[in-house]
Amino acid sequence: MTPTSQVLVKQTSNVRTIILNRPQQLNALTPEMVSELLELLNAYEEDPSVKLVIIKGEGKAFCAGGAVSVLLKVSWKEAAILFSTAYALDYLIATYAKTQVSLIRGIVMGGGAAFAVHGRFRVVTDDTVFAMPKTALGLFPDVGASYYLSRLPGFFGEYVGLTGARLDGAEMLACGLATHFVPLEKFYALEDALYKANTGNPKIINNIIHDFSNKNPKLKEKSQFFRLKTINSCFSRRTVEEIISALEEEADKNKDDWISWTIKTLKKASPTSLKISLRSIRTGRLQGVGQCLIREYRMSCTVIRGKVCRDFFEGCRALLVDKDKNPKWEPSKLELVSNQMVDSYFAPLDDEDWTDIKLPVRPNLTSYAICKL
């Protein structure tokens, strides 16, 4: 296979480095890139000469997610095919048989976050910025996010998933989204050391990364992770309405910019997105990664079909097309989003041509195998 200009491959003996190569677009994934990545990773898993796979982004971003604009140009059934390929890719990474290292510099968001976070070794640095800003767009944290967000400490995953809060590298390490933090000045030396080791032995790889790591990078004074007690108290509530009410009670007792931002962010997001996102993350606590992806595929197809709610299209209009940043959600209030509406996102679609995504049974589960949760 000859990699396209959007996906580059560096071969060094038994090591393969996959490079996302759309730096001007922050390495946002196109459908062609997703298909090629799936083909490459399948080929490397079958190739006995490949011992280690490294994934990184060209330039100062890892990956800003999927190219959402593509979904506006195709039918919902065509979009479903794109979703199925992306979800198959994430499932492959989460169950990959070979040792895989994600070198996560700069922005890592949305589908790009899934591409990084499902892997075994997730190395962040000083300029890493993670976010899953889906509810502001009329979407929900998908591509396996209900699996890994639900496994963060306490109810931090609900907070991150519902608000789209940005986390830096130190926060990613603290909450378990990352396995190692390597200072930026050592990042390229680490990559060279992995090439020279020329092995896929996970213990050796872990020790190499550990030698370059800052084991306890200092959290910023106003880090959200220091708010875990309040987050657990508020985001453990049963409904989104109760979460906001609990935050407002905290705001009455304590004038705090972070609490004000959290309340404002939730109230500006799509009410439907908030409700399906909360249920998705809660459901993910009791499911394996494959089950999460199968369920999220149903949800994504329901979103893009637009039969229950068209907030995704309105979010795209407000944030990406007209850019007035003033979406008109429908339903406009949380209390108008019925349980029946939410239920419909978790049920099979009533279309004779549609079927659930089929994921193969695989013995490995690399994601979160070594998380310190």
TORKOL-4160 file (C-alpha; in steps of 0.2 Angstrom, whole numbers, padded with zeros to 4 digits, m for minus):
373
<pt num="1" X="0000" Y="0000" Z="0000"/>
<pt num="2" X="0006" Y="0017" Z="m0004"/>
<pt num="3" X="0000" Y="0030" Z="0009"/>
<pt num="4" X="m0009" Y="0045" Z="0003"/>
<pt num="5" X="m0003" Y="0063" Z="0007"/>
<pt num="6" X="m0016" Y="0064" Z="0021"/>
<pt num="7" X="m0009" Y="0048" Z="0030"/>
<pt num="8" X="0010" Y="0046" Z="0030"/>
<pt num="9" X="0020" Y="0031" Z="0036"/>
<pt num="10" X="0038" Y="0030" Z="0042"/>
<pt num="11" X="0045" Y="0013" Z="0042"/>
<pt num="12" X="0060" Y="0009" Z="0054"/>
<pt num="13" X="0064" Y="m0010" Z="0055"/>
<pt num="14" X="0050" Y="m0017" Z="0065"/>
<pt num="15" X="0042" Y="m0001" Z="0070"/>
<pt num="16" X="0029" Y="0008" Z="0059"/>
<pt num="17" X="0024" Y="0026" Z="0063"/>
<pt num="18" X="0007" Y="0032" Z="0056"/>
<pt num="19" X="0007" Y="0051" Z="0053"/>
<pt num="20" X="m0010" Y="0061" Z="0051"/>
<pt num="21" X="m0005" Y="0074" Z="0038"/>
<pt num="22" X="m0018" Y="0088" Z="0037"/>
<pt num="23" X="m0009" Y="0101" Z="0048"/>
<pt num="24" X="m0018" Y="0116" Z="0041"/>
<pt num="25" X="m0034" Y="0107" Z="0046"/>
<pt num="26" X="m0027" Y="0102" Z="0063"/>
<pt num="27" X="m0027" Y="0084" Z="0056"/>
<pt num="28" X="m0046" Y="0082" Z="0056"/>
<pt num="29" X="m0050" Y="0065" Z="0049"/>
<pt num="30" X="m0058" Y="0063" Z="0032"/>
<pt num="31" X="m0068" Y="0048" Z="0027"/>
<pt num="32" X="m0053" Y="0043" Z="0015"/>
<pt num="33" X="m0041" Y="0044" Z="0030"/>
<pt num="34" X="m0052" Y="0033" Z="0041"/>
<pt num="35" X="m0053" Y="0020" Z="0028"/>
<pt num="36" X="m0034" Y="0020" Z="0025"/>
<pt num="37" X="m0030" Y="0020" Z="0044"/>
<pt num="38" X="m0041" Y="0005" Z="0046"/>
<pt num="39" X="m0033" Y="m0004" Z="0031"/>
<pt num="40" X="m0015" Y="0000" Z="0038"/>
<pt num="41" X="m0018" Y="m0005" Z="0055"/>
<pt num="42" X="m0026" Y="m0022" Z="0050"/>
<pt num="43" X="m0011" Y="m0025" Z="0039"/>
<pt num="44" X="0001" Y="m0021" Z="0053"/>
<pt num="45" X="m0008" Y="m0033" Z="0065"/>
<pt num="46" X="m0006" Y="m0047" Z="0052"/>
<pt num="47" X="0012" Y="m0043" Z="0048"/>
<pt num="48" X="0024" Y="m0053" Z="0059"/>
<pt num="49" X="0038" Y="m0041" Z="0055"/>
<pt num="50" X="0028" Y="m0026" Z="0063"/>
<pt num="51" X="0031" Y="m0026" Z="0082"/>
<pt num="52" X="0026" Y="m0008" Z="0087"/>
<pt num="53" X="0014" Y="0005" Z="0079"/>
<pt num="54" X="0016" Y="0023" Z="0084"/>
<pt num="55" X="0002" Y="0036" Z="0079"/>
<pt num="56" X="0005" Y="0055" Z="0079"/>
<pt num="57" X="0000" Y="0070" Z="0070"/>
<pt num="58" X="0010" Y="0081" Z="0059"/>
<pt num="59" X="0013" Y="0099" Z="0065"/>
<pt num="60" X="0006" Y="0106" Z="0082"/>
<pt num="61" X="m0010" Y="0095" Z="0083"/>
<pt num="62" X="m0014" Y="0077" Z="0085"/>
<pt num="63" X="m0031" Y="0077" Z="0078"/>
<pt num="64" X="m0046" Y="0089" Z="0079"/>
<pt num="65" X="m0059" Y="0076" Z="0076"/>
<pt num="66" X="m0069" Y="0071" Z="0061"/>
<pt num="67" X="m0073" Y="0082" Z="0046"/>
<pt num="68" X="m0091" Y="0086" Z="0052"/>
<pt num="69" X="m0095" Y="0096" Z="0036"/>
<pt num="70" X="m0094" Y="0079" Z="0026"/>
<pt num="71" X="m0110" Y="0074" Z="0035"/>
<pt num="72" X="m0120" Y="0089" Z="0029"/>
<pt num="73" X="m0116" Y="0084" Z="0011"/>
<pt num="74" X="m0122" Y="0066" Z="0011"/>
<pt num="75" X="m0139" Y="0056" Z="0015"/>
<pt num="76" X="m0141" Y="0049" Z="0032"/>
<pt num="77" X="m0138" Y="0031" Z="0025"/>
<pt num="78" X="m0122" Y="0037" Z="0017"/>
<pt num="79" X="m0117" Y="0045" Z="0034"/>
<pt num="80" X="m0121" Y="0028" Z="0042"/>
<pt num="81" X="m0108" Y="0020" Z="0031"/>
<pt num="82" X="m0095" Y="0033" Z="0037"/>
<pt num="83" X="m0100" Y="0030" Z="0055"/>
<pt num="84" X="m0098" Y="0011" Z="0053"/>
<pt num="85" X="m0080" Y="0013" Z="0046"/>
<pt num="86" X="m0075" Y="0025" Z="0060"/>
<pt num="87" X="m0082" Y="0014" Z="0074"/>
<pt num="88" X="m0073" Y="m0001" Z="0066"/>
<pt num="89" X="m0057" Y="0009" Z="0067"/>
<pt num="90" X="m0059" Y="0013" Z="0085"/>
<pt num="91" X="m0064" Y="m0004" Z="0090"/>
<pt num="92" X="m0048" Y="m0011" Z="0081"/>
<pt num="93" X="m0037" Y="0001" Z="0091"/>
<pt num="94" X="m0046" Y="m0003" Z="0107"/>
<pt num="95" X="m0043" Y="m0022" Z="0105"/>
<pt num="96" X="m0026" Y="m0021" Z="0095"/>
<pt num="97" X="m0015" Y="m0036" Z="0096"/>
<pt num="98" X="0001" Y="m0026" Z="0093"/>
<pt num="99" X="0009" Y="m0014" Z="0105"/>
<pt num="100" X="0003" Y="0004" Z="0100"/>
<pt num="101" X="0009" Y="0021" Z="0106"/>
<pt num="102" X="m0001" Y="0037" Z="0103"/>
<pt num="103" X="0011" Y="0053" Z="0104"/>
<pt num="104" X="m0002" Y="0066" Z="0108"/>
<pt num="105" X="0004" Y="0084" Z="0105"/>
<pt num="106" X="m0008" Y="0099" Z="0103"/>
<pt num="107" X="m0026" Y="0097" Z="0100"/>
<pt num="108" X="m0035" Y="0081" Z="0102"/>
<pt num="109" X="m0054" Y="0082" Z="0101"/>
<pt num="110" X="m0069" Y="0072" Z="0096"/>
<pt num="111" X="m0065" Y="0058" Z="0084"/>
<pt num="112" X="m0047" Y="0062" Z="0086"/>
<pt num="113" X="m0048" Y="0059" Z="0105"/>
<pt num="114" X="m0056" Y="0042" Z="0102"/>
<pt num="115" X="m0042" Y="0038" Z="0090"/>
<pt num="116" X="m0029" Y="0042" Z="0103"/>
<pt num="117" X="m0037" Y="0037" Z="0119"/>
<pt num="118" X="m0042" Y="0019" Z="0115"/>
<pt num="119" X="m0024" Y="0014" Z="0113"/>
<pt num="120" X="m0013" Y="0006" Z="0126"/>
<pt num="121" X="0000" Y="0019" Z="0128"/>
<pt num="122" X="m0006" Y="0037" Z="0128"/>
<pt num="123" X="0008" Y="0050" Z="0129"/>
<pt num="124" X="0004" Y="0068" Z="0132"/>
<pt num="125" X="0014" Y="0084" Z="0134"/>
<pt num="126" X="0014" Y="0102" Z="0139"/>
<pt num="127" X="0004" Y="0108" Z="0124"/>
<pt num="128" X="m0009" Y="0094" Z="0124"/>
<pt num="129" X="m0027" Y="0100" Z="0124"/>
<pt num="130" X="m0041" Y="0087" Z="0125"/>
<pt num="131" X="m0060" Y="0091" Z="0123"/>
<pt num="132" X="m0076" Y="0082" Z="0118"/>
<pt num="133" X="m0086" Y="0097" Z="0113"/>
<pt num="134" X="m0101" Y="0088" Z="0106"/>
<pt num="135" X="m0116" Y="0094" Z="0116"/>
<pt num="136" X="m0113" Y="0112" Z="0109"/>
<pt num="137" X="m0115" Y="0105" Z="0092"/>
<pt num="138" X="m0131" Y="0095" Z="0094"/>
<pt num="139" X="m0121" Y="0079" Z="0095"/>
<pt num="140" X="m0115" Y="0067" Z="0110"/>
<pt num="141" X="m0098" Y="0060" Z="0115"/>
<pt num="142" X="m0097" Y="0045" Z="0103"/>
<pt num="143" X="m0084" Y="0034" Z="0095"/>
<pt num="144" X="m0082" Y="0024" Z="0111"/>
<pt num="145" X="m0082" Y="0040" Z="0123"/>
<pt num="146" X="m0096" Y="0032" Z="0133"/>
<pt num="147" X="m0084" Y="0018" Z="0137"/>
<pt num="148" X="m0068" Y="0028" Z="0142"/>
<pt num="149" X="m0077" Y="0044" Z="0150"/>
<pt num="150" X="m0088" Y="0032" Z="0161"/>
<pt num="151" X="m0071" Y="0025" Z="0168"/>
<pt num="152" X="m0064" Y="0041" Z="0174"/>
<pt num="153" X="m0063" Y="0045" Z="0193"/>
<pt num="154" X="m0080" Y="0048" Z="0201"/>
<pt num="155" X="m0091" Y="0058" Z="0189"/>
<pt num="156" X="m0078" Y="0067" Z="0180"/>
<pt num="157" X="m0083" Y="0059" Z="0164"/>
<pt num="158" X="m0100" Y="0066" Z="0165"/>
<pt num="159" X="m0093" Y="0083" Z="0168"/>
<pt num="160" X="m0081" Y="0082" Z="0153"/>
<pt num="161" X="m0094" Y="0074" Z="0142"/>
<pt num="162" X="m0108" Y="0086" Z="0145"/>
<pt num="163" X="m0099" Y="0102" Z="0146"/>
<pt num="164" X="m0085" Y="0099" Z="0133"/>
<pt num="165" X="m0072" Y="0106" Z="0145"/>
<pt num="166" X="m0054" Y="0107" Z="0139"/>
<pt num="167" X="m0041" Y="0097" Z="0149"/>
<pt num="168" X="m0022" Y="0099" Z="0147"/>
<pt num="169" X="m0010" Y="0086" Z="0148"/>
<pt num="170" X="m0007" Y="0086" Z="0167"/>
<pt num="171" X="m0026" Y="0084" Z="0169"/>
<pt num="172" X="m0027" Y="0070" Z="0156"/>
<pt num="173" X="m0014" Y="0060" Z="0166"/>
<pt num="174" X="m0022" Y="0064" Z="0183"/>
<pt num="175" X="m0039" Y="0058" Z="0177"/>
<pt num="176" X="m0032" Y="0043" Z="0167"/>
<pt num="177" X="m0035" Y="0048" Z="0149"/>
<pt num="178" X="m0016" Y="0048" Z="0147"/>
<pt num="179" X="m0004" Y="0035" Z="0153"/>
<pt num="180" X="0012" Y="0046" Z="0153"/>
<pt num="181" X="0017" Y="0064" Z="0153"/>
<pt num="182" X="0033" Y="0068" Z="0143"/>
<pt num="183" X="0039" Y="0086" Z="0143"/>
<pt num="184" X="0039" Y="0094" Z="0126"/>
<pt num="185" X="0058" Y="0095" Z="0126"/>
<pt num="186" X="0060" Y="0076" Z="0127"/>
<pt num="187" X="0046" Y="0072" Z="0115"/>
<pt num="188" X="0056" Y="0069" Z="0100"/>
<pt num="189" X="0070" Y="0060" Z="0110"/>
<pt num="190" X="0057" Y="0048" Z="0116"/>
<pt num="191" X="0051" Y="0044" Z="0098"/>
<pt num="192" X="0069" Y="0041" Z="0093"/>
<pt num="193" X="0071" Y="0029" Z="0108"/>
<pt num="194" X="0056" Y="0019" Z="0103"/>
<pt num="195" X="0063" Y="0017" Z="0086"/>
<pt num="196" X="0080" Y="0011" Z="0092"/>
<pt num="197" X="0072" Y="m0001" Z="0105"/>
<pt num="198" X="0064" Y="m0009" Z="0090"/>
<pt num="199" X="0053" Y="m0020" Z="0100"/>
<pt num="200" X="0034" Y="m0022" Z="0104"/>
<pt num="201" X="0037" Y="m0029" Z="0121"/>
<pt num="202" X="0025" Y="m0019" Z="0132"/>
<pt num="203" X="0035" Y="m0019" Z="0148"/>
<pt num="204" X="0051" Y="m0013" Z="0138"/>
<pt num="205" X="0040" Y="0001" Z="0129"/>
<pt num="206" X="0032" Y="0006" Z="0146"/>
<pt num="207" X="0050" Y="0007" Z="0154"/>
<pt num="208" X="0056" Y="0018" Z="0140"/>
<pt num="209" X="0042" Y="0030" Z="0141"/>
<pt num="210" X="0043" Y="0030" Z="0160"/>
<pt num="211" X="0061" Y="0035" Z="0158"/>
<pt num="212" X="0057" Y="0051" Z="0148"/>
<pt num="213" X="0041" Y="0055" Z="0159"/>
<pt num="214" X="0037" Y="0068" Z="0172"/>
<pt num="215" X="0028" Y="0056" Z="0184"/>
<pt num="216" X="0019" Y="0070" Z="0193"/>
<pt num="217" X="0016" Y="0085" Z="0182"/>
<pt num="218" X="0010" Y="0100" Z="0192"/>
<pt num="219" X="m0009" Y="0104" Z="0190"/>
<pt num="220" X="m0013" Y="0122" Z="0187"/>
<pt num="221" X="m0019" Y="0131" Z="0202"/>
<pt num="222" X="m0037" Y="0132" Z="0195"/>
<pt num="223" X="m0037" Y="0115" Z="0187"/>
<pt num="224" X="m0054" Y="0107" Z="0185"/>
<pt num="225" X="m0047" Y="0091" Z="0193"/>
<pt num="226" X="m0046" Y="0100" Z="0210"/>
<pt num="227" X="m0065" Y="0102" Z="0208"/>
<pt num="228" X="m0068" Y="0084" Z="0209"/>
<pt num="229" X="m0078" Y="0084" Z="0225"/>
<pt num="230" X="m0090" Y="0097" Z="0218"/>
<pt num="231" X="m0091" Y="0088" Z="0202"/>
<pt num="232" X="m0095" Y="0072" Z="0210"/>
<pt num="233" X="m0108" Y="0080" Z="0221"/>
<pt num="234" X="m0117" Y="0088" Z="0206"/>
<pt num="235" X="m0114" Y="0077" Z="0191"/>
<pt num="236" X="m0119" Y="0061" Z="0201"/>
<pt num="237" X="m0137" Y="0067" Z="0201"/>
<pt num="238" X="m0150" Y="0057" Z="0191"/>
<pt num="239" X="m0155" Y="0069" Z="0178"/>
<pt num="240" X="m0147" Y="0084" Z="0169"/>
<pt num="241" X="m0160" Y="0095" Z="0177"/>
<pt num="242" X="m0155" Y="0089" Z="0194"/>
<pt num="243" X="m0136" Y="0092" Z="0189"/>
<pt num="244" X="m0140" Y="0110" Z="0185"/>
<pt num="245" X="m0150" Y="0113" Z="0200"/>
<pt num="246" X="m0136" Y="0106" Z="0211"/>
<pt num="247" X="m0123" Y="0118" Z="0202"/>
<pt num="248" X="m0135" Y="0133" Z="0205"/>
<pt num="249" X="m0136" Y="0128" Z="0224"/>
<pt num="250" X="m0117" Y="0128" Z="0224"/>
<pt num="251" X="m0117" Y="0145" Z="0215"/>
<pt num="252" X="m0128" Y="0152" Z="0228"/>
<pt num="253" X="m0116" Y="0147" Z="0242"/>
<pt num="254" X="m0100" Y="0151" Z="0233"/>
<pt num="255" X="m0097" Y="0165" Z="0219"/>
<pt num="256" X="m0086" Y="0155" Z="0208"/>
<pt num="257" X="m0081" Y="0158" Z="0190"/>
<pt num="258" X="m0079" Y="0140" Z="0186"/>
<pt num="259" X="m0097" Y="0135" Z="0193"/>
<pt num="260" X="m0104" Y="0150" Z="0183"/>
<pt num="261" X="m0095" Y="0144" Z="0167"/>
<pt num="262" X="m0101" Y="0126" Z="0170"/>
<pt num="263" X="m0120" Y="0132" Z="0172"/>
<pt num="264" X="m0119" Y="0144" Z="0157"/>
<pt num="265" X="m0111" Y="0130" Z="0146"/>
<pt num="266" X="m0124" Y="0117" Z="0150"/>
<pt num="267" X="m0138" Y="0130" Z="0148"/>
<pt num="268" X="m0131" Y="0134" Z="0131"/>
<pt num="269" X="m0130" Y="0116" Z="0125"/>
<pt num="270" X="m0143" Y="0106" Z="0115"/>
<pt num="271" X="m0156" Y="0100" Z="0128"/>
<pt num="272" X="m0158" Y="0084" Z="0118"/>
<pt num="273" X="m0139" Y="0081" Z="0117"/>
<pt num="274" X="m0137" Y="0084" Z="0136"/>
<pt num="275" X="m0150" Y="0071" Z="0140"/>
<pt num="276" X="m0144" Y="0057" Z="0128"/>
<pt num="277" X="m0126" Y="0061" Z="0132"/>
<pt num="278" X="m0129" Y="0058" Z="0151"/>
<pt num="279" X="m0139" Y="0042" Z="0148"/>
<pt num="280" X="m0125" Y="0036" Z="0136"/>
<pt num="281" X="m0111" Y="0038" Z="0148"/>
<pt num="282" X="m0121" Y="0030" Z="0163"/>
<pt num="283" X="m0125" Y="0016" Z="0151"/>
<pt num="284" X="m0107" Y="0014" Z="0146"/>
<pt num="285" X="m0102" Y="0011" Z="0164"/>
<pt num="286" X="m0109" Y="m0007" Z="0163"/>
<pt num="287" X="m0104" Y="m0011" Z="0145"/>
<pt num="288" X="m0088" Y="m0016" Z="0136"/>
<pt num="289" X="m0081" Y="m0006" Z="0123"/>
<pt num="290" X="m0089" Y="m0016" Z="0109"/>
<pt num="291" X="m0106" Y="m0014" Z="0116"/>
<pt num="292" X="m0103" Y="0005" Z="0118"/>
<pt num="293" X="m0099" Y="0007" Z="0100"/>
<pt num="294" X="m0114" Y="m0003" Z="0094"/>
<pt num="295" X="m0125" Y="0007" Z="0105"/>
<pt num="296" X="m0117" Y="0024" Z="0100"/>
<pt num="297" X="m0119" Y="0019" Z="0081"/>
<pt num="298" X="m0137" Y="0018" Z="0084"/>
<pt num="299" X="m0137" Y="0035" Z="0092"/>
<pt num="300" X="m0126" Y="0043" Z="0078"/>
<pt num="301" X="m0138" Y="0036" Z="0065"/>
<pt num="302" X="m0153" Y="0043" Z="0074"/>
<pt num="303" X="m0145" Y="0060" Z="0076"/>
<pt num="304" X="m0140" Y="0061" Z="0057"/>
<pt num="305" X="m0157" Y="0054" Z="0051"/>
<pt num="306" X="m0165" Y="0069" Z="0060"/>
<pt num="307" X="m0182" Y="0061" Z="0062"/>
<pt num="308" X="m0182" Y="0064" Z="0081"/>
<pt num="309" X="m0173" Y="0080" Z="0083"/>
<pt num="310" X="m0163" Y="0091" Z="0071"/>
<pt num="311" X="m0152" Y="0099" Z="0083"/>
<pt num="312" X="m0136" Y="0093" Z="0074"/>
<pt num="313" X="m0140" Y="0102" Z="0059"/>
<pt num="314" X="m0145" Y="0118" Z="0068"/>
<pt num="315" X="m0128" Y="0117" Z="0078"/>
<pt num="316" X="m0119" Y="0115" Z="0062"/>
<pt num="317" X="m0128" Y="0130" Z="0055"/>
<pt num="318" X="m0125" Y="0141" Z="0070"/>
<pt num="319" X="m0106" Y="0136" Z="0073"/>
<pt num="320" X="m0099" Y="0131" Z="0057"/>
<pt num="321" X="m0110" Y="0139" Z="0043"/>
<pt num="322" X="m0118" Y="0155" Z="0048"/>
<pt num="323" X="m0106" Y="0156" Z="0063"/>
<pt num="324" X="m0119" Y="0167" Z="0073"/>
<pt num="325" X="m0116" Y="0156" Z="0088"/>
<pt num="326" X="m0134" Y="0157" Z="0092"/>
<pt num="327" X="m0142" Y="0140" Z="0089"/>
<pt num="328" X="m0161" Y="0138" Z="0091"/>
<pt num="329" X="m0163" Y="0121" Z="0099"/>
<pt num="330" X="m0179" Y="0111" Z="0097"/>
<pt num="331" X="m0185" Y="0106" Z="0109"/>
<pt num="332" X="m0178" Y="0122" Z="0117"/>
<pt num="333" X="m0179" Y="0117" Z="0135"/>
<pt num="334" X="m0174" Y="0101" Z="0145"/>
<pt num="335" X="m0191" Y="0098" Z="0152"/>
<pt num="336" X="m0198" Y="0097" Z="0134"/>
<pt num="337" X="m0186" Y="0082" Z="0130"/>
<pt num="338" X="m0197" Y="0067" Z="0135"/>
<pt num="339" X="m0190" Y="0050" Z="0140"/>
<pt num="340" X="m0198" Y="0043" Z="0125"/>
<pt num="341" X="m0188" Y="0054" Z="0114"/>
<pt num="342" X="m0172" Y="0049" Z="0123"/>
<pt num="343" X="m0177" Y="0031" Z="0122"/>
<pt num="344" X="m0178" Y="0032" Z="0103"/>
<pt num="345" X="m0159" Y="0036" Z="0102"/>
<pt num="346" X="m0155" Y="0019" Z="0110"/>
<pt num="347" X="m0167" Y="0008" Z="0100"/>
<pt num="348" X="m0164" Y="0000" Z="0083"/>
<pt num="349" X="m0169" Y="0012" Z="0068"/>
<pt num="350" X="m0186" Y="0008" Z="0060"/>
<pt num="351" X="m0179" Y="0006" Z="0043"/>
<pt num="352" X="m0179" Y="m0010" Z="0033"/>
<pt num="353" X="m0162" Y="m0006" Z="0025"/>
<pt num="354" X="m0153" Y="m0002" Z="0042"/>
<pt num="355" X="m0144" Y="m0014" Z="0053"/>
<pt num="356" X="m0134" Y="m0013" Z="0069"/>
<pt num="357" X="m0115" Y="m0012" Z="0066"/>
<pt num="358" X="m0107" Y="m0029" Z="0067"/>
<pt num="359" X="m0090" Y="m0029" Z="0076"/>
<pt num="360" X="m0080" Y="m0045" Z="0076"/>
<pt num="361" X="m0076" Y="m0055" Z="0093"/>
<pt num="362" X="m0058" Y="m0050" Z="0097"/>
<pt num="363" X="m0048" Y="m0057" Z="0112"/>
<pt num="364" X="m0038" Y="m0041" Z="0116"/>
<pt num="365" X="m0043" Y="m0026" Z="0126"/>
<pt num="366" X="m0029" Y="m0014" Z="0126"/>
<pt num="367" X="m0038" Y="0002" Z="0131"/>
<pt num="368" X="m0037" Y="0006" Z="0150"/>
<pt num="369" X="m0027" Y="m0010" Z="0153"/>
<pt num="370" X="m0015" Y="0001" Z="0162"/>
<pt num="371" X="m0025" Y="0016" Z="0167"/>
<pt num="372" X="m0022" Y="0022" Z="0185"/>
<pt num="373" X="m0041" Y="0024" Z="0189"/>
